[in-house]
Each structure stands twice: as structure tokens, then as C-alpha cells.
Amino acid sequence: MAEFVVIGGGVVGCGLAWELARRGAGVTLLERAGIAAGASGGPGRRGVRANGRDLRELPLMRLAYDAWPALGGRIGTDIRYERTGGLQLVERDVTGAVEARTWAQRRAGIPTTVLAREEVVERVPDVSGDVRRALFCPLDGTVDHHATTVGLAAAARRLGAEIREHTVATAIEFSGGRAGAVQTGSGKRIPVGRGVFVAANADAAALLPVNLPVWRVVPQVAFVTPSGAVRLDHLIGHTHRPLSLKHTANGTVMISGGGRGRWIPTERRGEPVPDTTAGLLREAGTVVHTLRGARLSTVDASRPESTSIDAIPILDHVPGSGNTWVAAGWSGHGFAIAPVAAELLVDWALTGTRSPLLAPFGYNRF
């Protein structure tokens, strides 16, 4: 019997396993493929940012700012976390919008400054002339998502967690309002002592007895080698363009921010869409002129993600089950808040008390 079963080997599932194990709880994690095989792995880096984030997530992000600098040391892994600061570029300067966003972020404890164009140019010299201002969050940064996820799994193992890769959870047995066991694709049945966490993201809906308003998407990212010197000292986003820029350690620039690949259900894999790649390159070159004509190095659309109907995750008890929790629908921007979300969910499972910080992510909002 497993005291707790965690389904899903991404950053949330591995974070849950580590949190449970470090507090002395027995835990078995089931992962369909390999650790970090989905959206929590792959090339490049993930943003650890408050800029551009849904306002309901800002309280978790404020806690995440405190968690990330120490996380690598706590799990014994170099996660290559960098606090670069983040710029949210503004072209369409609607009266009062920037000031309102700044007020909301500061109210949530997020240090935020509005930079005039001249100050933006000092930081990004070849930025488009259409950029008028920017919101600057000095505590924003980036992290190696693959190293983080694998490191969390390794740390959980060292504390006694059982990690079963290439093990498909096919069903959860419910009886009397509780999860009693998890069935696997090999015909095994794992009895559950205290609870189940479903952190399988895009596959979570198929395991639960309720409708989850989430669906699978395939984020597409491009890596380019600039033709000349380009200065990108900060994580860069945009108020209305689907664009995110990050400098990588090998000198390439990672372009992401909303482009979608194509999911092939029969093969359970994603593939790039040429028009999406062209759109990513066009947006990047429009905003940062030295990225025009940059040489395309690689394109990746192999990592499925899920998005929810209102673009924030679902972090809650499964309705009708007193010992099953779901963490899904991360909507492409959940990596930064995942360690805090995992900690709060484990608090709930072990103490029986839900933090008020989780209230905005409840199932009942639908």
C-alpha cells in the first residue's frame, strides 16, 4: 500500500513527491514516460516571472520569489536559476493601463517600476522604436526547467519516495467518496492509504470522475543565432504581442510566448508548424531589430501542455472525493509557481486545512 500516490512526473508531481517525502510521508510517483518528459522538460529555460502574469497568481508568485533562490541547494541540484529582472514592453500605451498594472503588482508585493523609453533603450539598445515604455520587475528571472524537475525527483528518491517511470495510471478506484487504489496499464493495482494527487496535466481529465475544462496544447519554441551582437540581459515579454525572449548559455536566443505546434494523438507527440515558426521569428525581429535575419538553429514542439478555460491552473480537491487532489491546466506559465503550489497542496493533505491562497484556483469557480 502507498500512503500517497502522485500521478505525473513533471515539476508539480516531482515537487509534490519531494514535499511529501521530506515531511516523512510515504509516496509513490507514477509517470507515463520519463521524469520531465512533458512540459517540464525540453530545451531552453523557463521564466520565473510576475510580469504579465494573471493577477490571481501574484500572491503565489510573491512566495515563489523567496523559494527559487534556495531551491537548488535544498534539493542538491544546480538548477541554474538566474535573477535577471524582467521587462514587459509596452507599445500600445492605453491611458492608465500601465499605471493600473503597476499598482496591482505592487499591491501584491511585487516590486515593479515603469521605465520610460530612454531607460528601455539603455537596457535593450536595439529595441523597436514603437516601444514606448516597459514594466520592470527586478525579481523576475529564468531557470533550467529540466534540471529542476529531474533534481526534485532525485531528491524525493533520496528521502525514500518510490519513483516509477514508464508506468501508466489508467484509473483511480473511488468508493464512498474516497480514492482507494490506482490501477496501472500493466494490470497492477496500488492501494492508497491517505490520498492521491493527480498532476498529469493534459492527461488528468481522463482519470477523474468530473469534467475538467482543460485541453492539450503544444507550445512551440524557436532558437536563433543572431547575425550580430545582441544584448538581452533581461527576461523580455510584451504587453500585447505573444512574445518572450531569453538568452541561453550557448549564445542562442529562445523565442516563445504563445506559438502552438500540432499534436498527433495517435503517436502522442507534437510537431512544429512552419507558420508558427515564421510568426515567432517575425514578432522577435519586429521588437528587437538585431534578431531580424537571425539564423534559425532549432525548433521544438515536442512537449505537451494543458490550458484551462480561464488560463490559470486548477488546484483543488476533486469534487466528491475527500482524499484526491488535482493540479492541472497550468496554461503555459505555471512552472514559476509550481514549487509553492506543491507546498500548499501538501500542507492541505497533511493538515486538513486549505490555504486561502489556493481559493482562486478552486474547481467551484466554474
C-alpha positions in Angstrom: 0.0 0.0 0.0 1.2 3.5 -0.8 0.4 6.2 1.8 0.2 8.8 -1.1 0.2 8.3 -4.8 1.3 11.1 -7.1 0.4 10.7 -10.8 2.6 12.7 -13.1 6.4 13.2 -13.3 6.6 16.9 -14.2 7.7 19.7 -11.9 4.5 19.7 -10.0 4.3 15.9 -9.5 8.0 15.7 -8.5 7.6 18.8 -6.3 4.7 17.0 -4.5 6.7 13.8 -4.1 9.6 15.8 -2.6 7.4 17.8 -0.3 5.7 14.7 1.0 8.9 12.7 1.4 10.8 15.5 3.2 7.9 15.6 5.7 8.1 11.9 6.4 5.1 10.7 4.3 5.4 7.6 2.2 4.9 8.4 -1.5 4.8 6.5 -4.8 5.0 8.6 -8.0 3.8 7.2 -11.3 5.0 8.7 -14.6 3.7 7.6 -18.0 7.0 8.2 -19.8 10.1 9.6 -18.0 10.7 12.3 -15.5 10.4 15.7 -17.2 9.1 14.1 -20.4 6.4 16.7 -20.8 6.2 20.5 -20.5 8.6 20.5 -17.5 11.5 19.3 -19.7 13.0 20.0 -23.1 15.5 22.6 -24.3 15.9 26.2 -23.2 14.8 27.8 -19.9 11.6 28.8 -18.2 10.7 32.2 -17.0 10.3 32.9 -13.2 8.2 36.0 -13.6 5.4 38.1 -12.2 5.3 40.5 -15.2 2.4 39.6 -17.4 1.0 37.0 -15.0 -2.7 36.6 -14.2 -3.4 38.8 -11.1 -4.8 35.8 -9.2 -1.4 34.1 -9.4 0.6 37.0 -8.0 0.3 36.0 -4.3 1.8 32.6 -5.2 4.5 34.3 -7.3 5.4 36.5 -4.4 6.2 33.4 -2.3 7.9 31.8 -5.3 10.4 34.8 -5.4 11.5 33.7 -2.0 11.6 29.9 -2.8 13.6 29.8 -6.0 17.0 31.2 -4.9 17.3 28.4 -2.2 15.6 25.6 -4.1 18.7 24.2 -5.8 20.6 24.0 -2.6 17.7 22.3 -0.8 17.4 19.6 -3.4 21.2 19.3 -4.1 21.0 20.2 -7.8 22.4 23.1 -9.8 19.1 24.4 -11.3 20.9 27.4 -12.9 18.5 29.9 -11.5 19.2 33.5 -12.5 17.5 36.6 -11.2 17.9 38.7 -14.4 14.9 41.1 -13.9 12.1 41.1 -16.4 10.9 43.7 -18.9 7.3 43.8 -20.1 7.5 46.0 -23.2 4.7 48.4 -24.0 3.7 49.6 -27.5 0.0 50.4 -27.2 0.1 52.8 -24.3 -3.5 52.9 -23.3 -4.1 55.7 -20.8 -3.8 54.4 -17.3 -3.3 50.7 -18.2 0.4 50.6 -17.3 -0.2 52.5 -14.0 -3.1 50.2 -13.1 -1.0 47.1 -13.7 1.9 48.6 -11.7 -0.4 49.4 -8.8 -1.8 45.8 -8.8 1.6 44.2 -8.9 2.9 46.4 -6.1 -0.2 45.7 -4.0 0.6 42.0 -4.3 4.1 42.6 -3.1 5.8 42.5 -6.5 8.4 45.2 -6.9 7.6 47.0 -10.2 8.9 50.1 -11.9 7.7 51.9 -15.0 10.6 52.7 -17.3 10.5 55.5 -19.9 11.6 54.7 -23.4 15.0 56.1 -22.8 15.5 53.8 -19.9 14.3 50.8 -22.0 16.8 51.6 -24.8 19.6 51.7 -22.2 18.7 48.1 -21.4 17.8 46.9 -24.9 19.6 49.2 -27.3 18.1 47.8 -30.5 14.5 47.7 -29.3 11.8 48.8 -31.8 11.0 52.5 -32.0 7.4 51.6 -31.3 8.2 50.5 -27.8 7.2 53.4 -25.5 7.6 52.2 -22.0 8.2 49.0 -20.0 7.3 47.5 -16.7 10.4 46.3 -14.9 10.3 43.6 -12.3 13.8 43.2 -10.8 13.0 39.9 -9.1 12.0 38.2 -12.3 14.4 35.7 -13.9 14.9 32.3 -15.5 15.7 28.7 -14.5 16.7 25.4 -16.1 13.4 23.6 -16.0 14.7 20.2 -17.0 17.4 20.3 -14.3 14.9 21.4 -11.7 12.4 18.7 -12.4 14.9 15.9 -12.5 16.6 17.3 -9.4 13.3 17.3 -7.5 12.7 13.6 -8.4 16.2 12.7 -7.3 15.8 14.5 -4.0 12.5 12.7 -3.4 14.1 9.4 -4.1 16.9 10.1 -1.6 14.2 10.7 1.0 12.5 7.4 0.3 10.0 8.2 -2.4 9.3 5.4 -4.9 9.5 6.8 -8.5 8.0 4.5 -11.1 8.8 5.8 -14.6 7.1 4.2 -17.7 4.1 3.4 -15.6 0.7 4.5 -16.9 -2.0 5.2 -14.4 -5.2 4.1 -16.1 -7.9 4.6 -13.5 -8.5 5.7 -9.9 -10.9 3.5 -7.9 -13.3 5.6 -5.9 -15.6 4.2 -3.2 -17.6 6.1 -0.6 -16.2 9.4 -1.6 -12.5 8.4 -1.4 -9.8 7.1 -3.7 -9.0 3.5 -2.6 -6.5 2.4 -5.3 -4.8 3.4 -8.6 -4.8 1.0 -11.5 -1.9 0.8 -13.9 -1.5 -0.2 -17.6 0.4 -3.3 -16.6 -2.6 -4.6 -14.6 -1.2 -3.7 -11.2 -3.4 -2.2 -8.5 -1.8 0.2 -6.0 -3.9 0.5 -2.8 -3.9 4.1 -1.4 -3.6 4.8 2.3 -4.2 8.5 2.6 -4.6 10.2 -0.7 -3.9 10.7 -4.4 -2.5 13.7 -6.3 -3.3 13.9 -10.0 -0.6 16.1 -11.6 -0.7 14.6 -15.0 -1.6 17.9 -16.7 -3.1 17.1 -20.1 -3.9 13.5 -19.1 -5.5 14.5 -15.8 -9.1 14.8 -17.1 -9.3 11.1 -18.2 -8.5 9.9 -14.7 -11.2 11.9 -12.8 -14.9 11.5 -12.3 -15.6 15.2 -13.1 -15.3 17.3 -16.2 -12.1 19.4 -16.2 -12.3 22.5 -18.5 -8.8 21.9 -19.8 -7.4 20.8 -23.1 -4.0 19.8 -24.6 -1.8 22.4 -26.4 1.7 22.1 -27.8 3.9 25.1 -27.1 6.3 25.8 -29.9 9.7 27.5 -29.3 12.4 28.6 -31.7 16.1 29.1 -31.0 18.0 31.5 -33.2 21.6 32.6 -33.6 21.8 36.4 -34.1 23.8 37.6 -37.0 25.4 40.3 -34.8 25.8 41.3 -31.2 22.5 41.4 -29.4 22.1 42.5 -25.8 19.3 40.7 -23.9 20.3 41.0 -20.2 16.7 40.5 -19.0 13.8 38.2 -19.5 11.7 40.0 -22.1 7.9 39.9 -22.5 5.3 42.1 -24.2 2.0 43.5 -23.2 0.1 42.5 -26.3 2.4 40.6 -28.6 2.7 36.8 -27.9 6.4 37.1 -27.3 9.0 36.0 -24.8 12.8 36.3 -25.3 15.5 34.6 -23.2 19.2 34.5 -23.8 20.6 30.9 -23.4 24.0 29.8 -22.2 25.2 28.8 -25.7 24.5 32.3 -27.1 21.3 31.5 -28.9 18.0 33.3 -28.2 15.0 31.4 -27.2 11.8 32.8 -28.7 8.4 31.7 -27.3 5.3 33.2 -25.8 2.2 31.7 -27.4 3.1 29.9 -30.6 1.5 26.5 -31.0 2.6 23.3 -32.6 0.4 20.4 -33.8 -0.5 17.4 -31.6 -0.6 14.0 -33.2 -2.9 11.9 -30.9 -2.2 8.5 -32.5 1.5 8.9 -31.8 1.2 11.0 -28.6 3.7 13.6 -29.8 3.8 17.2 -31.1 5.4 18.5 -34.2 6.3 22.1 -35.3 4.1 24.1 -37.6 6.1 26.2 -40.1 3.7 29.1 -40.0 4.1 29.2 -36.2 7.9 29.3 -36.6 7.6 32.2 -39.1 5.3 34.1 -36.7 7.8 33.7 -33.8 10.7 35.0 -35.9 8.6 37.8 -37.3 7.5 39.0 -33.8 11.0 38.8 -32.4 12.5 40.7 -35.3 9.8 43.4 -35.1 10.5 44.1 -31.4 14.3 43.6 -31.3 15.8 44.6 -34.6 19.1 42.7 -34.3 17.0 39.5 -34.4 15.9 40.2 -37.9 17.6 37.7 -40.2 18.9 35.7 -37.3 19.8 32.1 -38.3 17.2 29.5 -37.1 19.0 26.9 -35.0 16.3 24.6 -33.8 12.5 24.4 -33.4 10.8 22.4 -30.7 7.2 21.4 -30.3 7.6 18.1 -28.5 6.3 19.0 -25.1 2.6 18.9 -24.5 1.0 21.3 -22.0 -2.6 21.9 -20.9 -4.5 25.1 -20.6 -7.7 25.8 -18.7 -10.7 27.8 -19.8 -9.7 30.8 -17.8 -5.9 30.3 -18.2 -5.0 29.6 -14.6 -4.4 26.2 -13.0 -6.9 24.1 -11.1 -5.6 23.3 -7.6 -8.2 21.7 -5.6 -9.9 18.6 -4.1 -11.6 16.6 -6.7 -15.3 17.2 -6.1 -16.9 14.3 -4.4 -13.6 12.9 -3.2 -12.2 13.7 0.2 -8.6 12.4 -0.4 -7.9 13.3 -4.1 -6.4 16.5 -5.3 -5.9 17.8 -8.8 -3.2 20.1 -10.1 -3.7 20.7 -13.8 -4.3 23.3 -16.5 -1.1 25.2 -16.0 -1.7 27.2 -19.2 1.9 27.6 -20.2 3.0 29.8 -17.3 2.8 27.5 -14.2 6.5 26.5 -13.8 7.4 29.5 -11.7 4.7 29.0 -9.1 4.9 25.2 -9.1 7.1 24.8 -6.0 4.8 27.0 -4.0 1.7 25.3 -5.3 3.1 21.9 -4.4 4.0 23.0 -0.9 0.5 24.4 -0.3 -1.2 21.3 -1.6 0.9 19.0 0.7 0.1 21.3 3.6 -3.6 20.8 2.9 -3.2 17.0 2.6 -1.2 16.6 5.8 -3.1 19.1 8.0 -6.6 19.1 6.5 -6.6 22.8 6.2 -6.6 24.6 2.8 -4.6 27.8 2.5 -6.7 30.8 1.4 -4.0 31.4 -1.3 -5.5 28.3 -3.1 -9.0 29.7 -3.2 -8.8 31.4 -6.6 -7.8 28.0 -8.1 -10.7 26.0 -6.9 -12.9 23.9 -9.1 -16.0 25.7 -7.9 -15.1 28.8 -9.9 -16.5 27.0 -13.0 
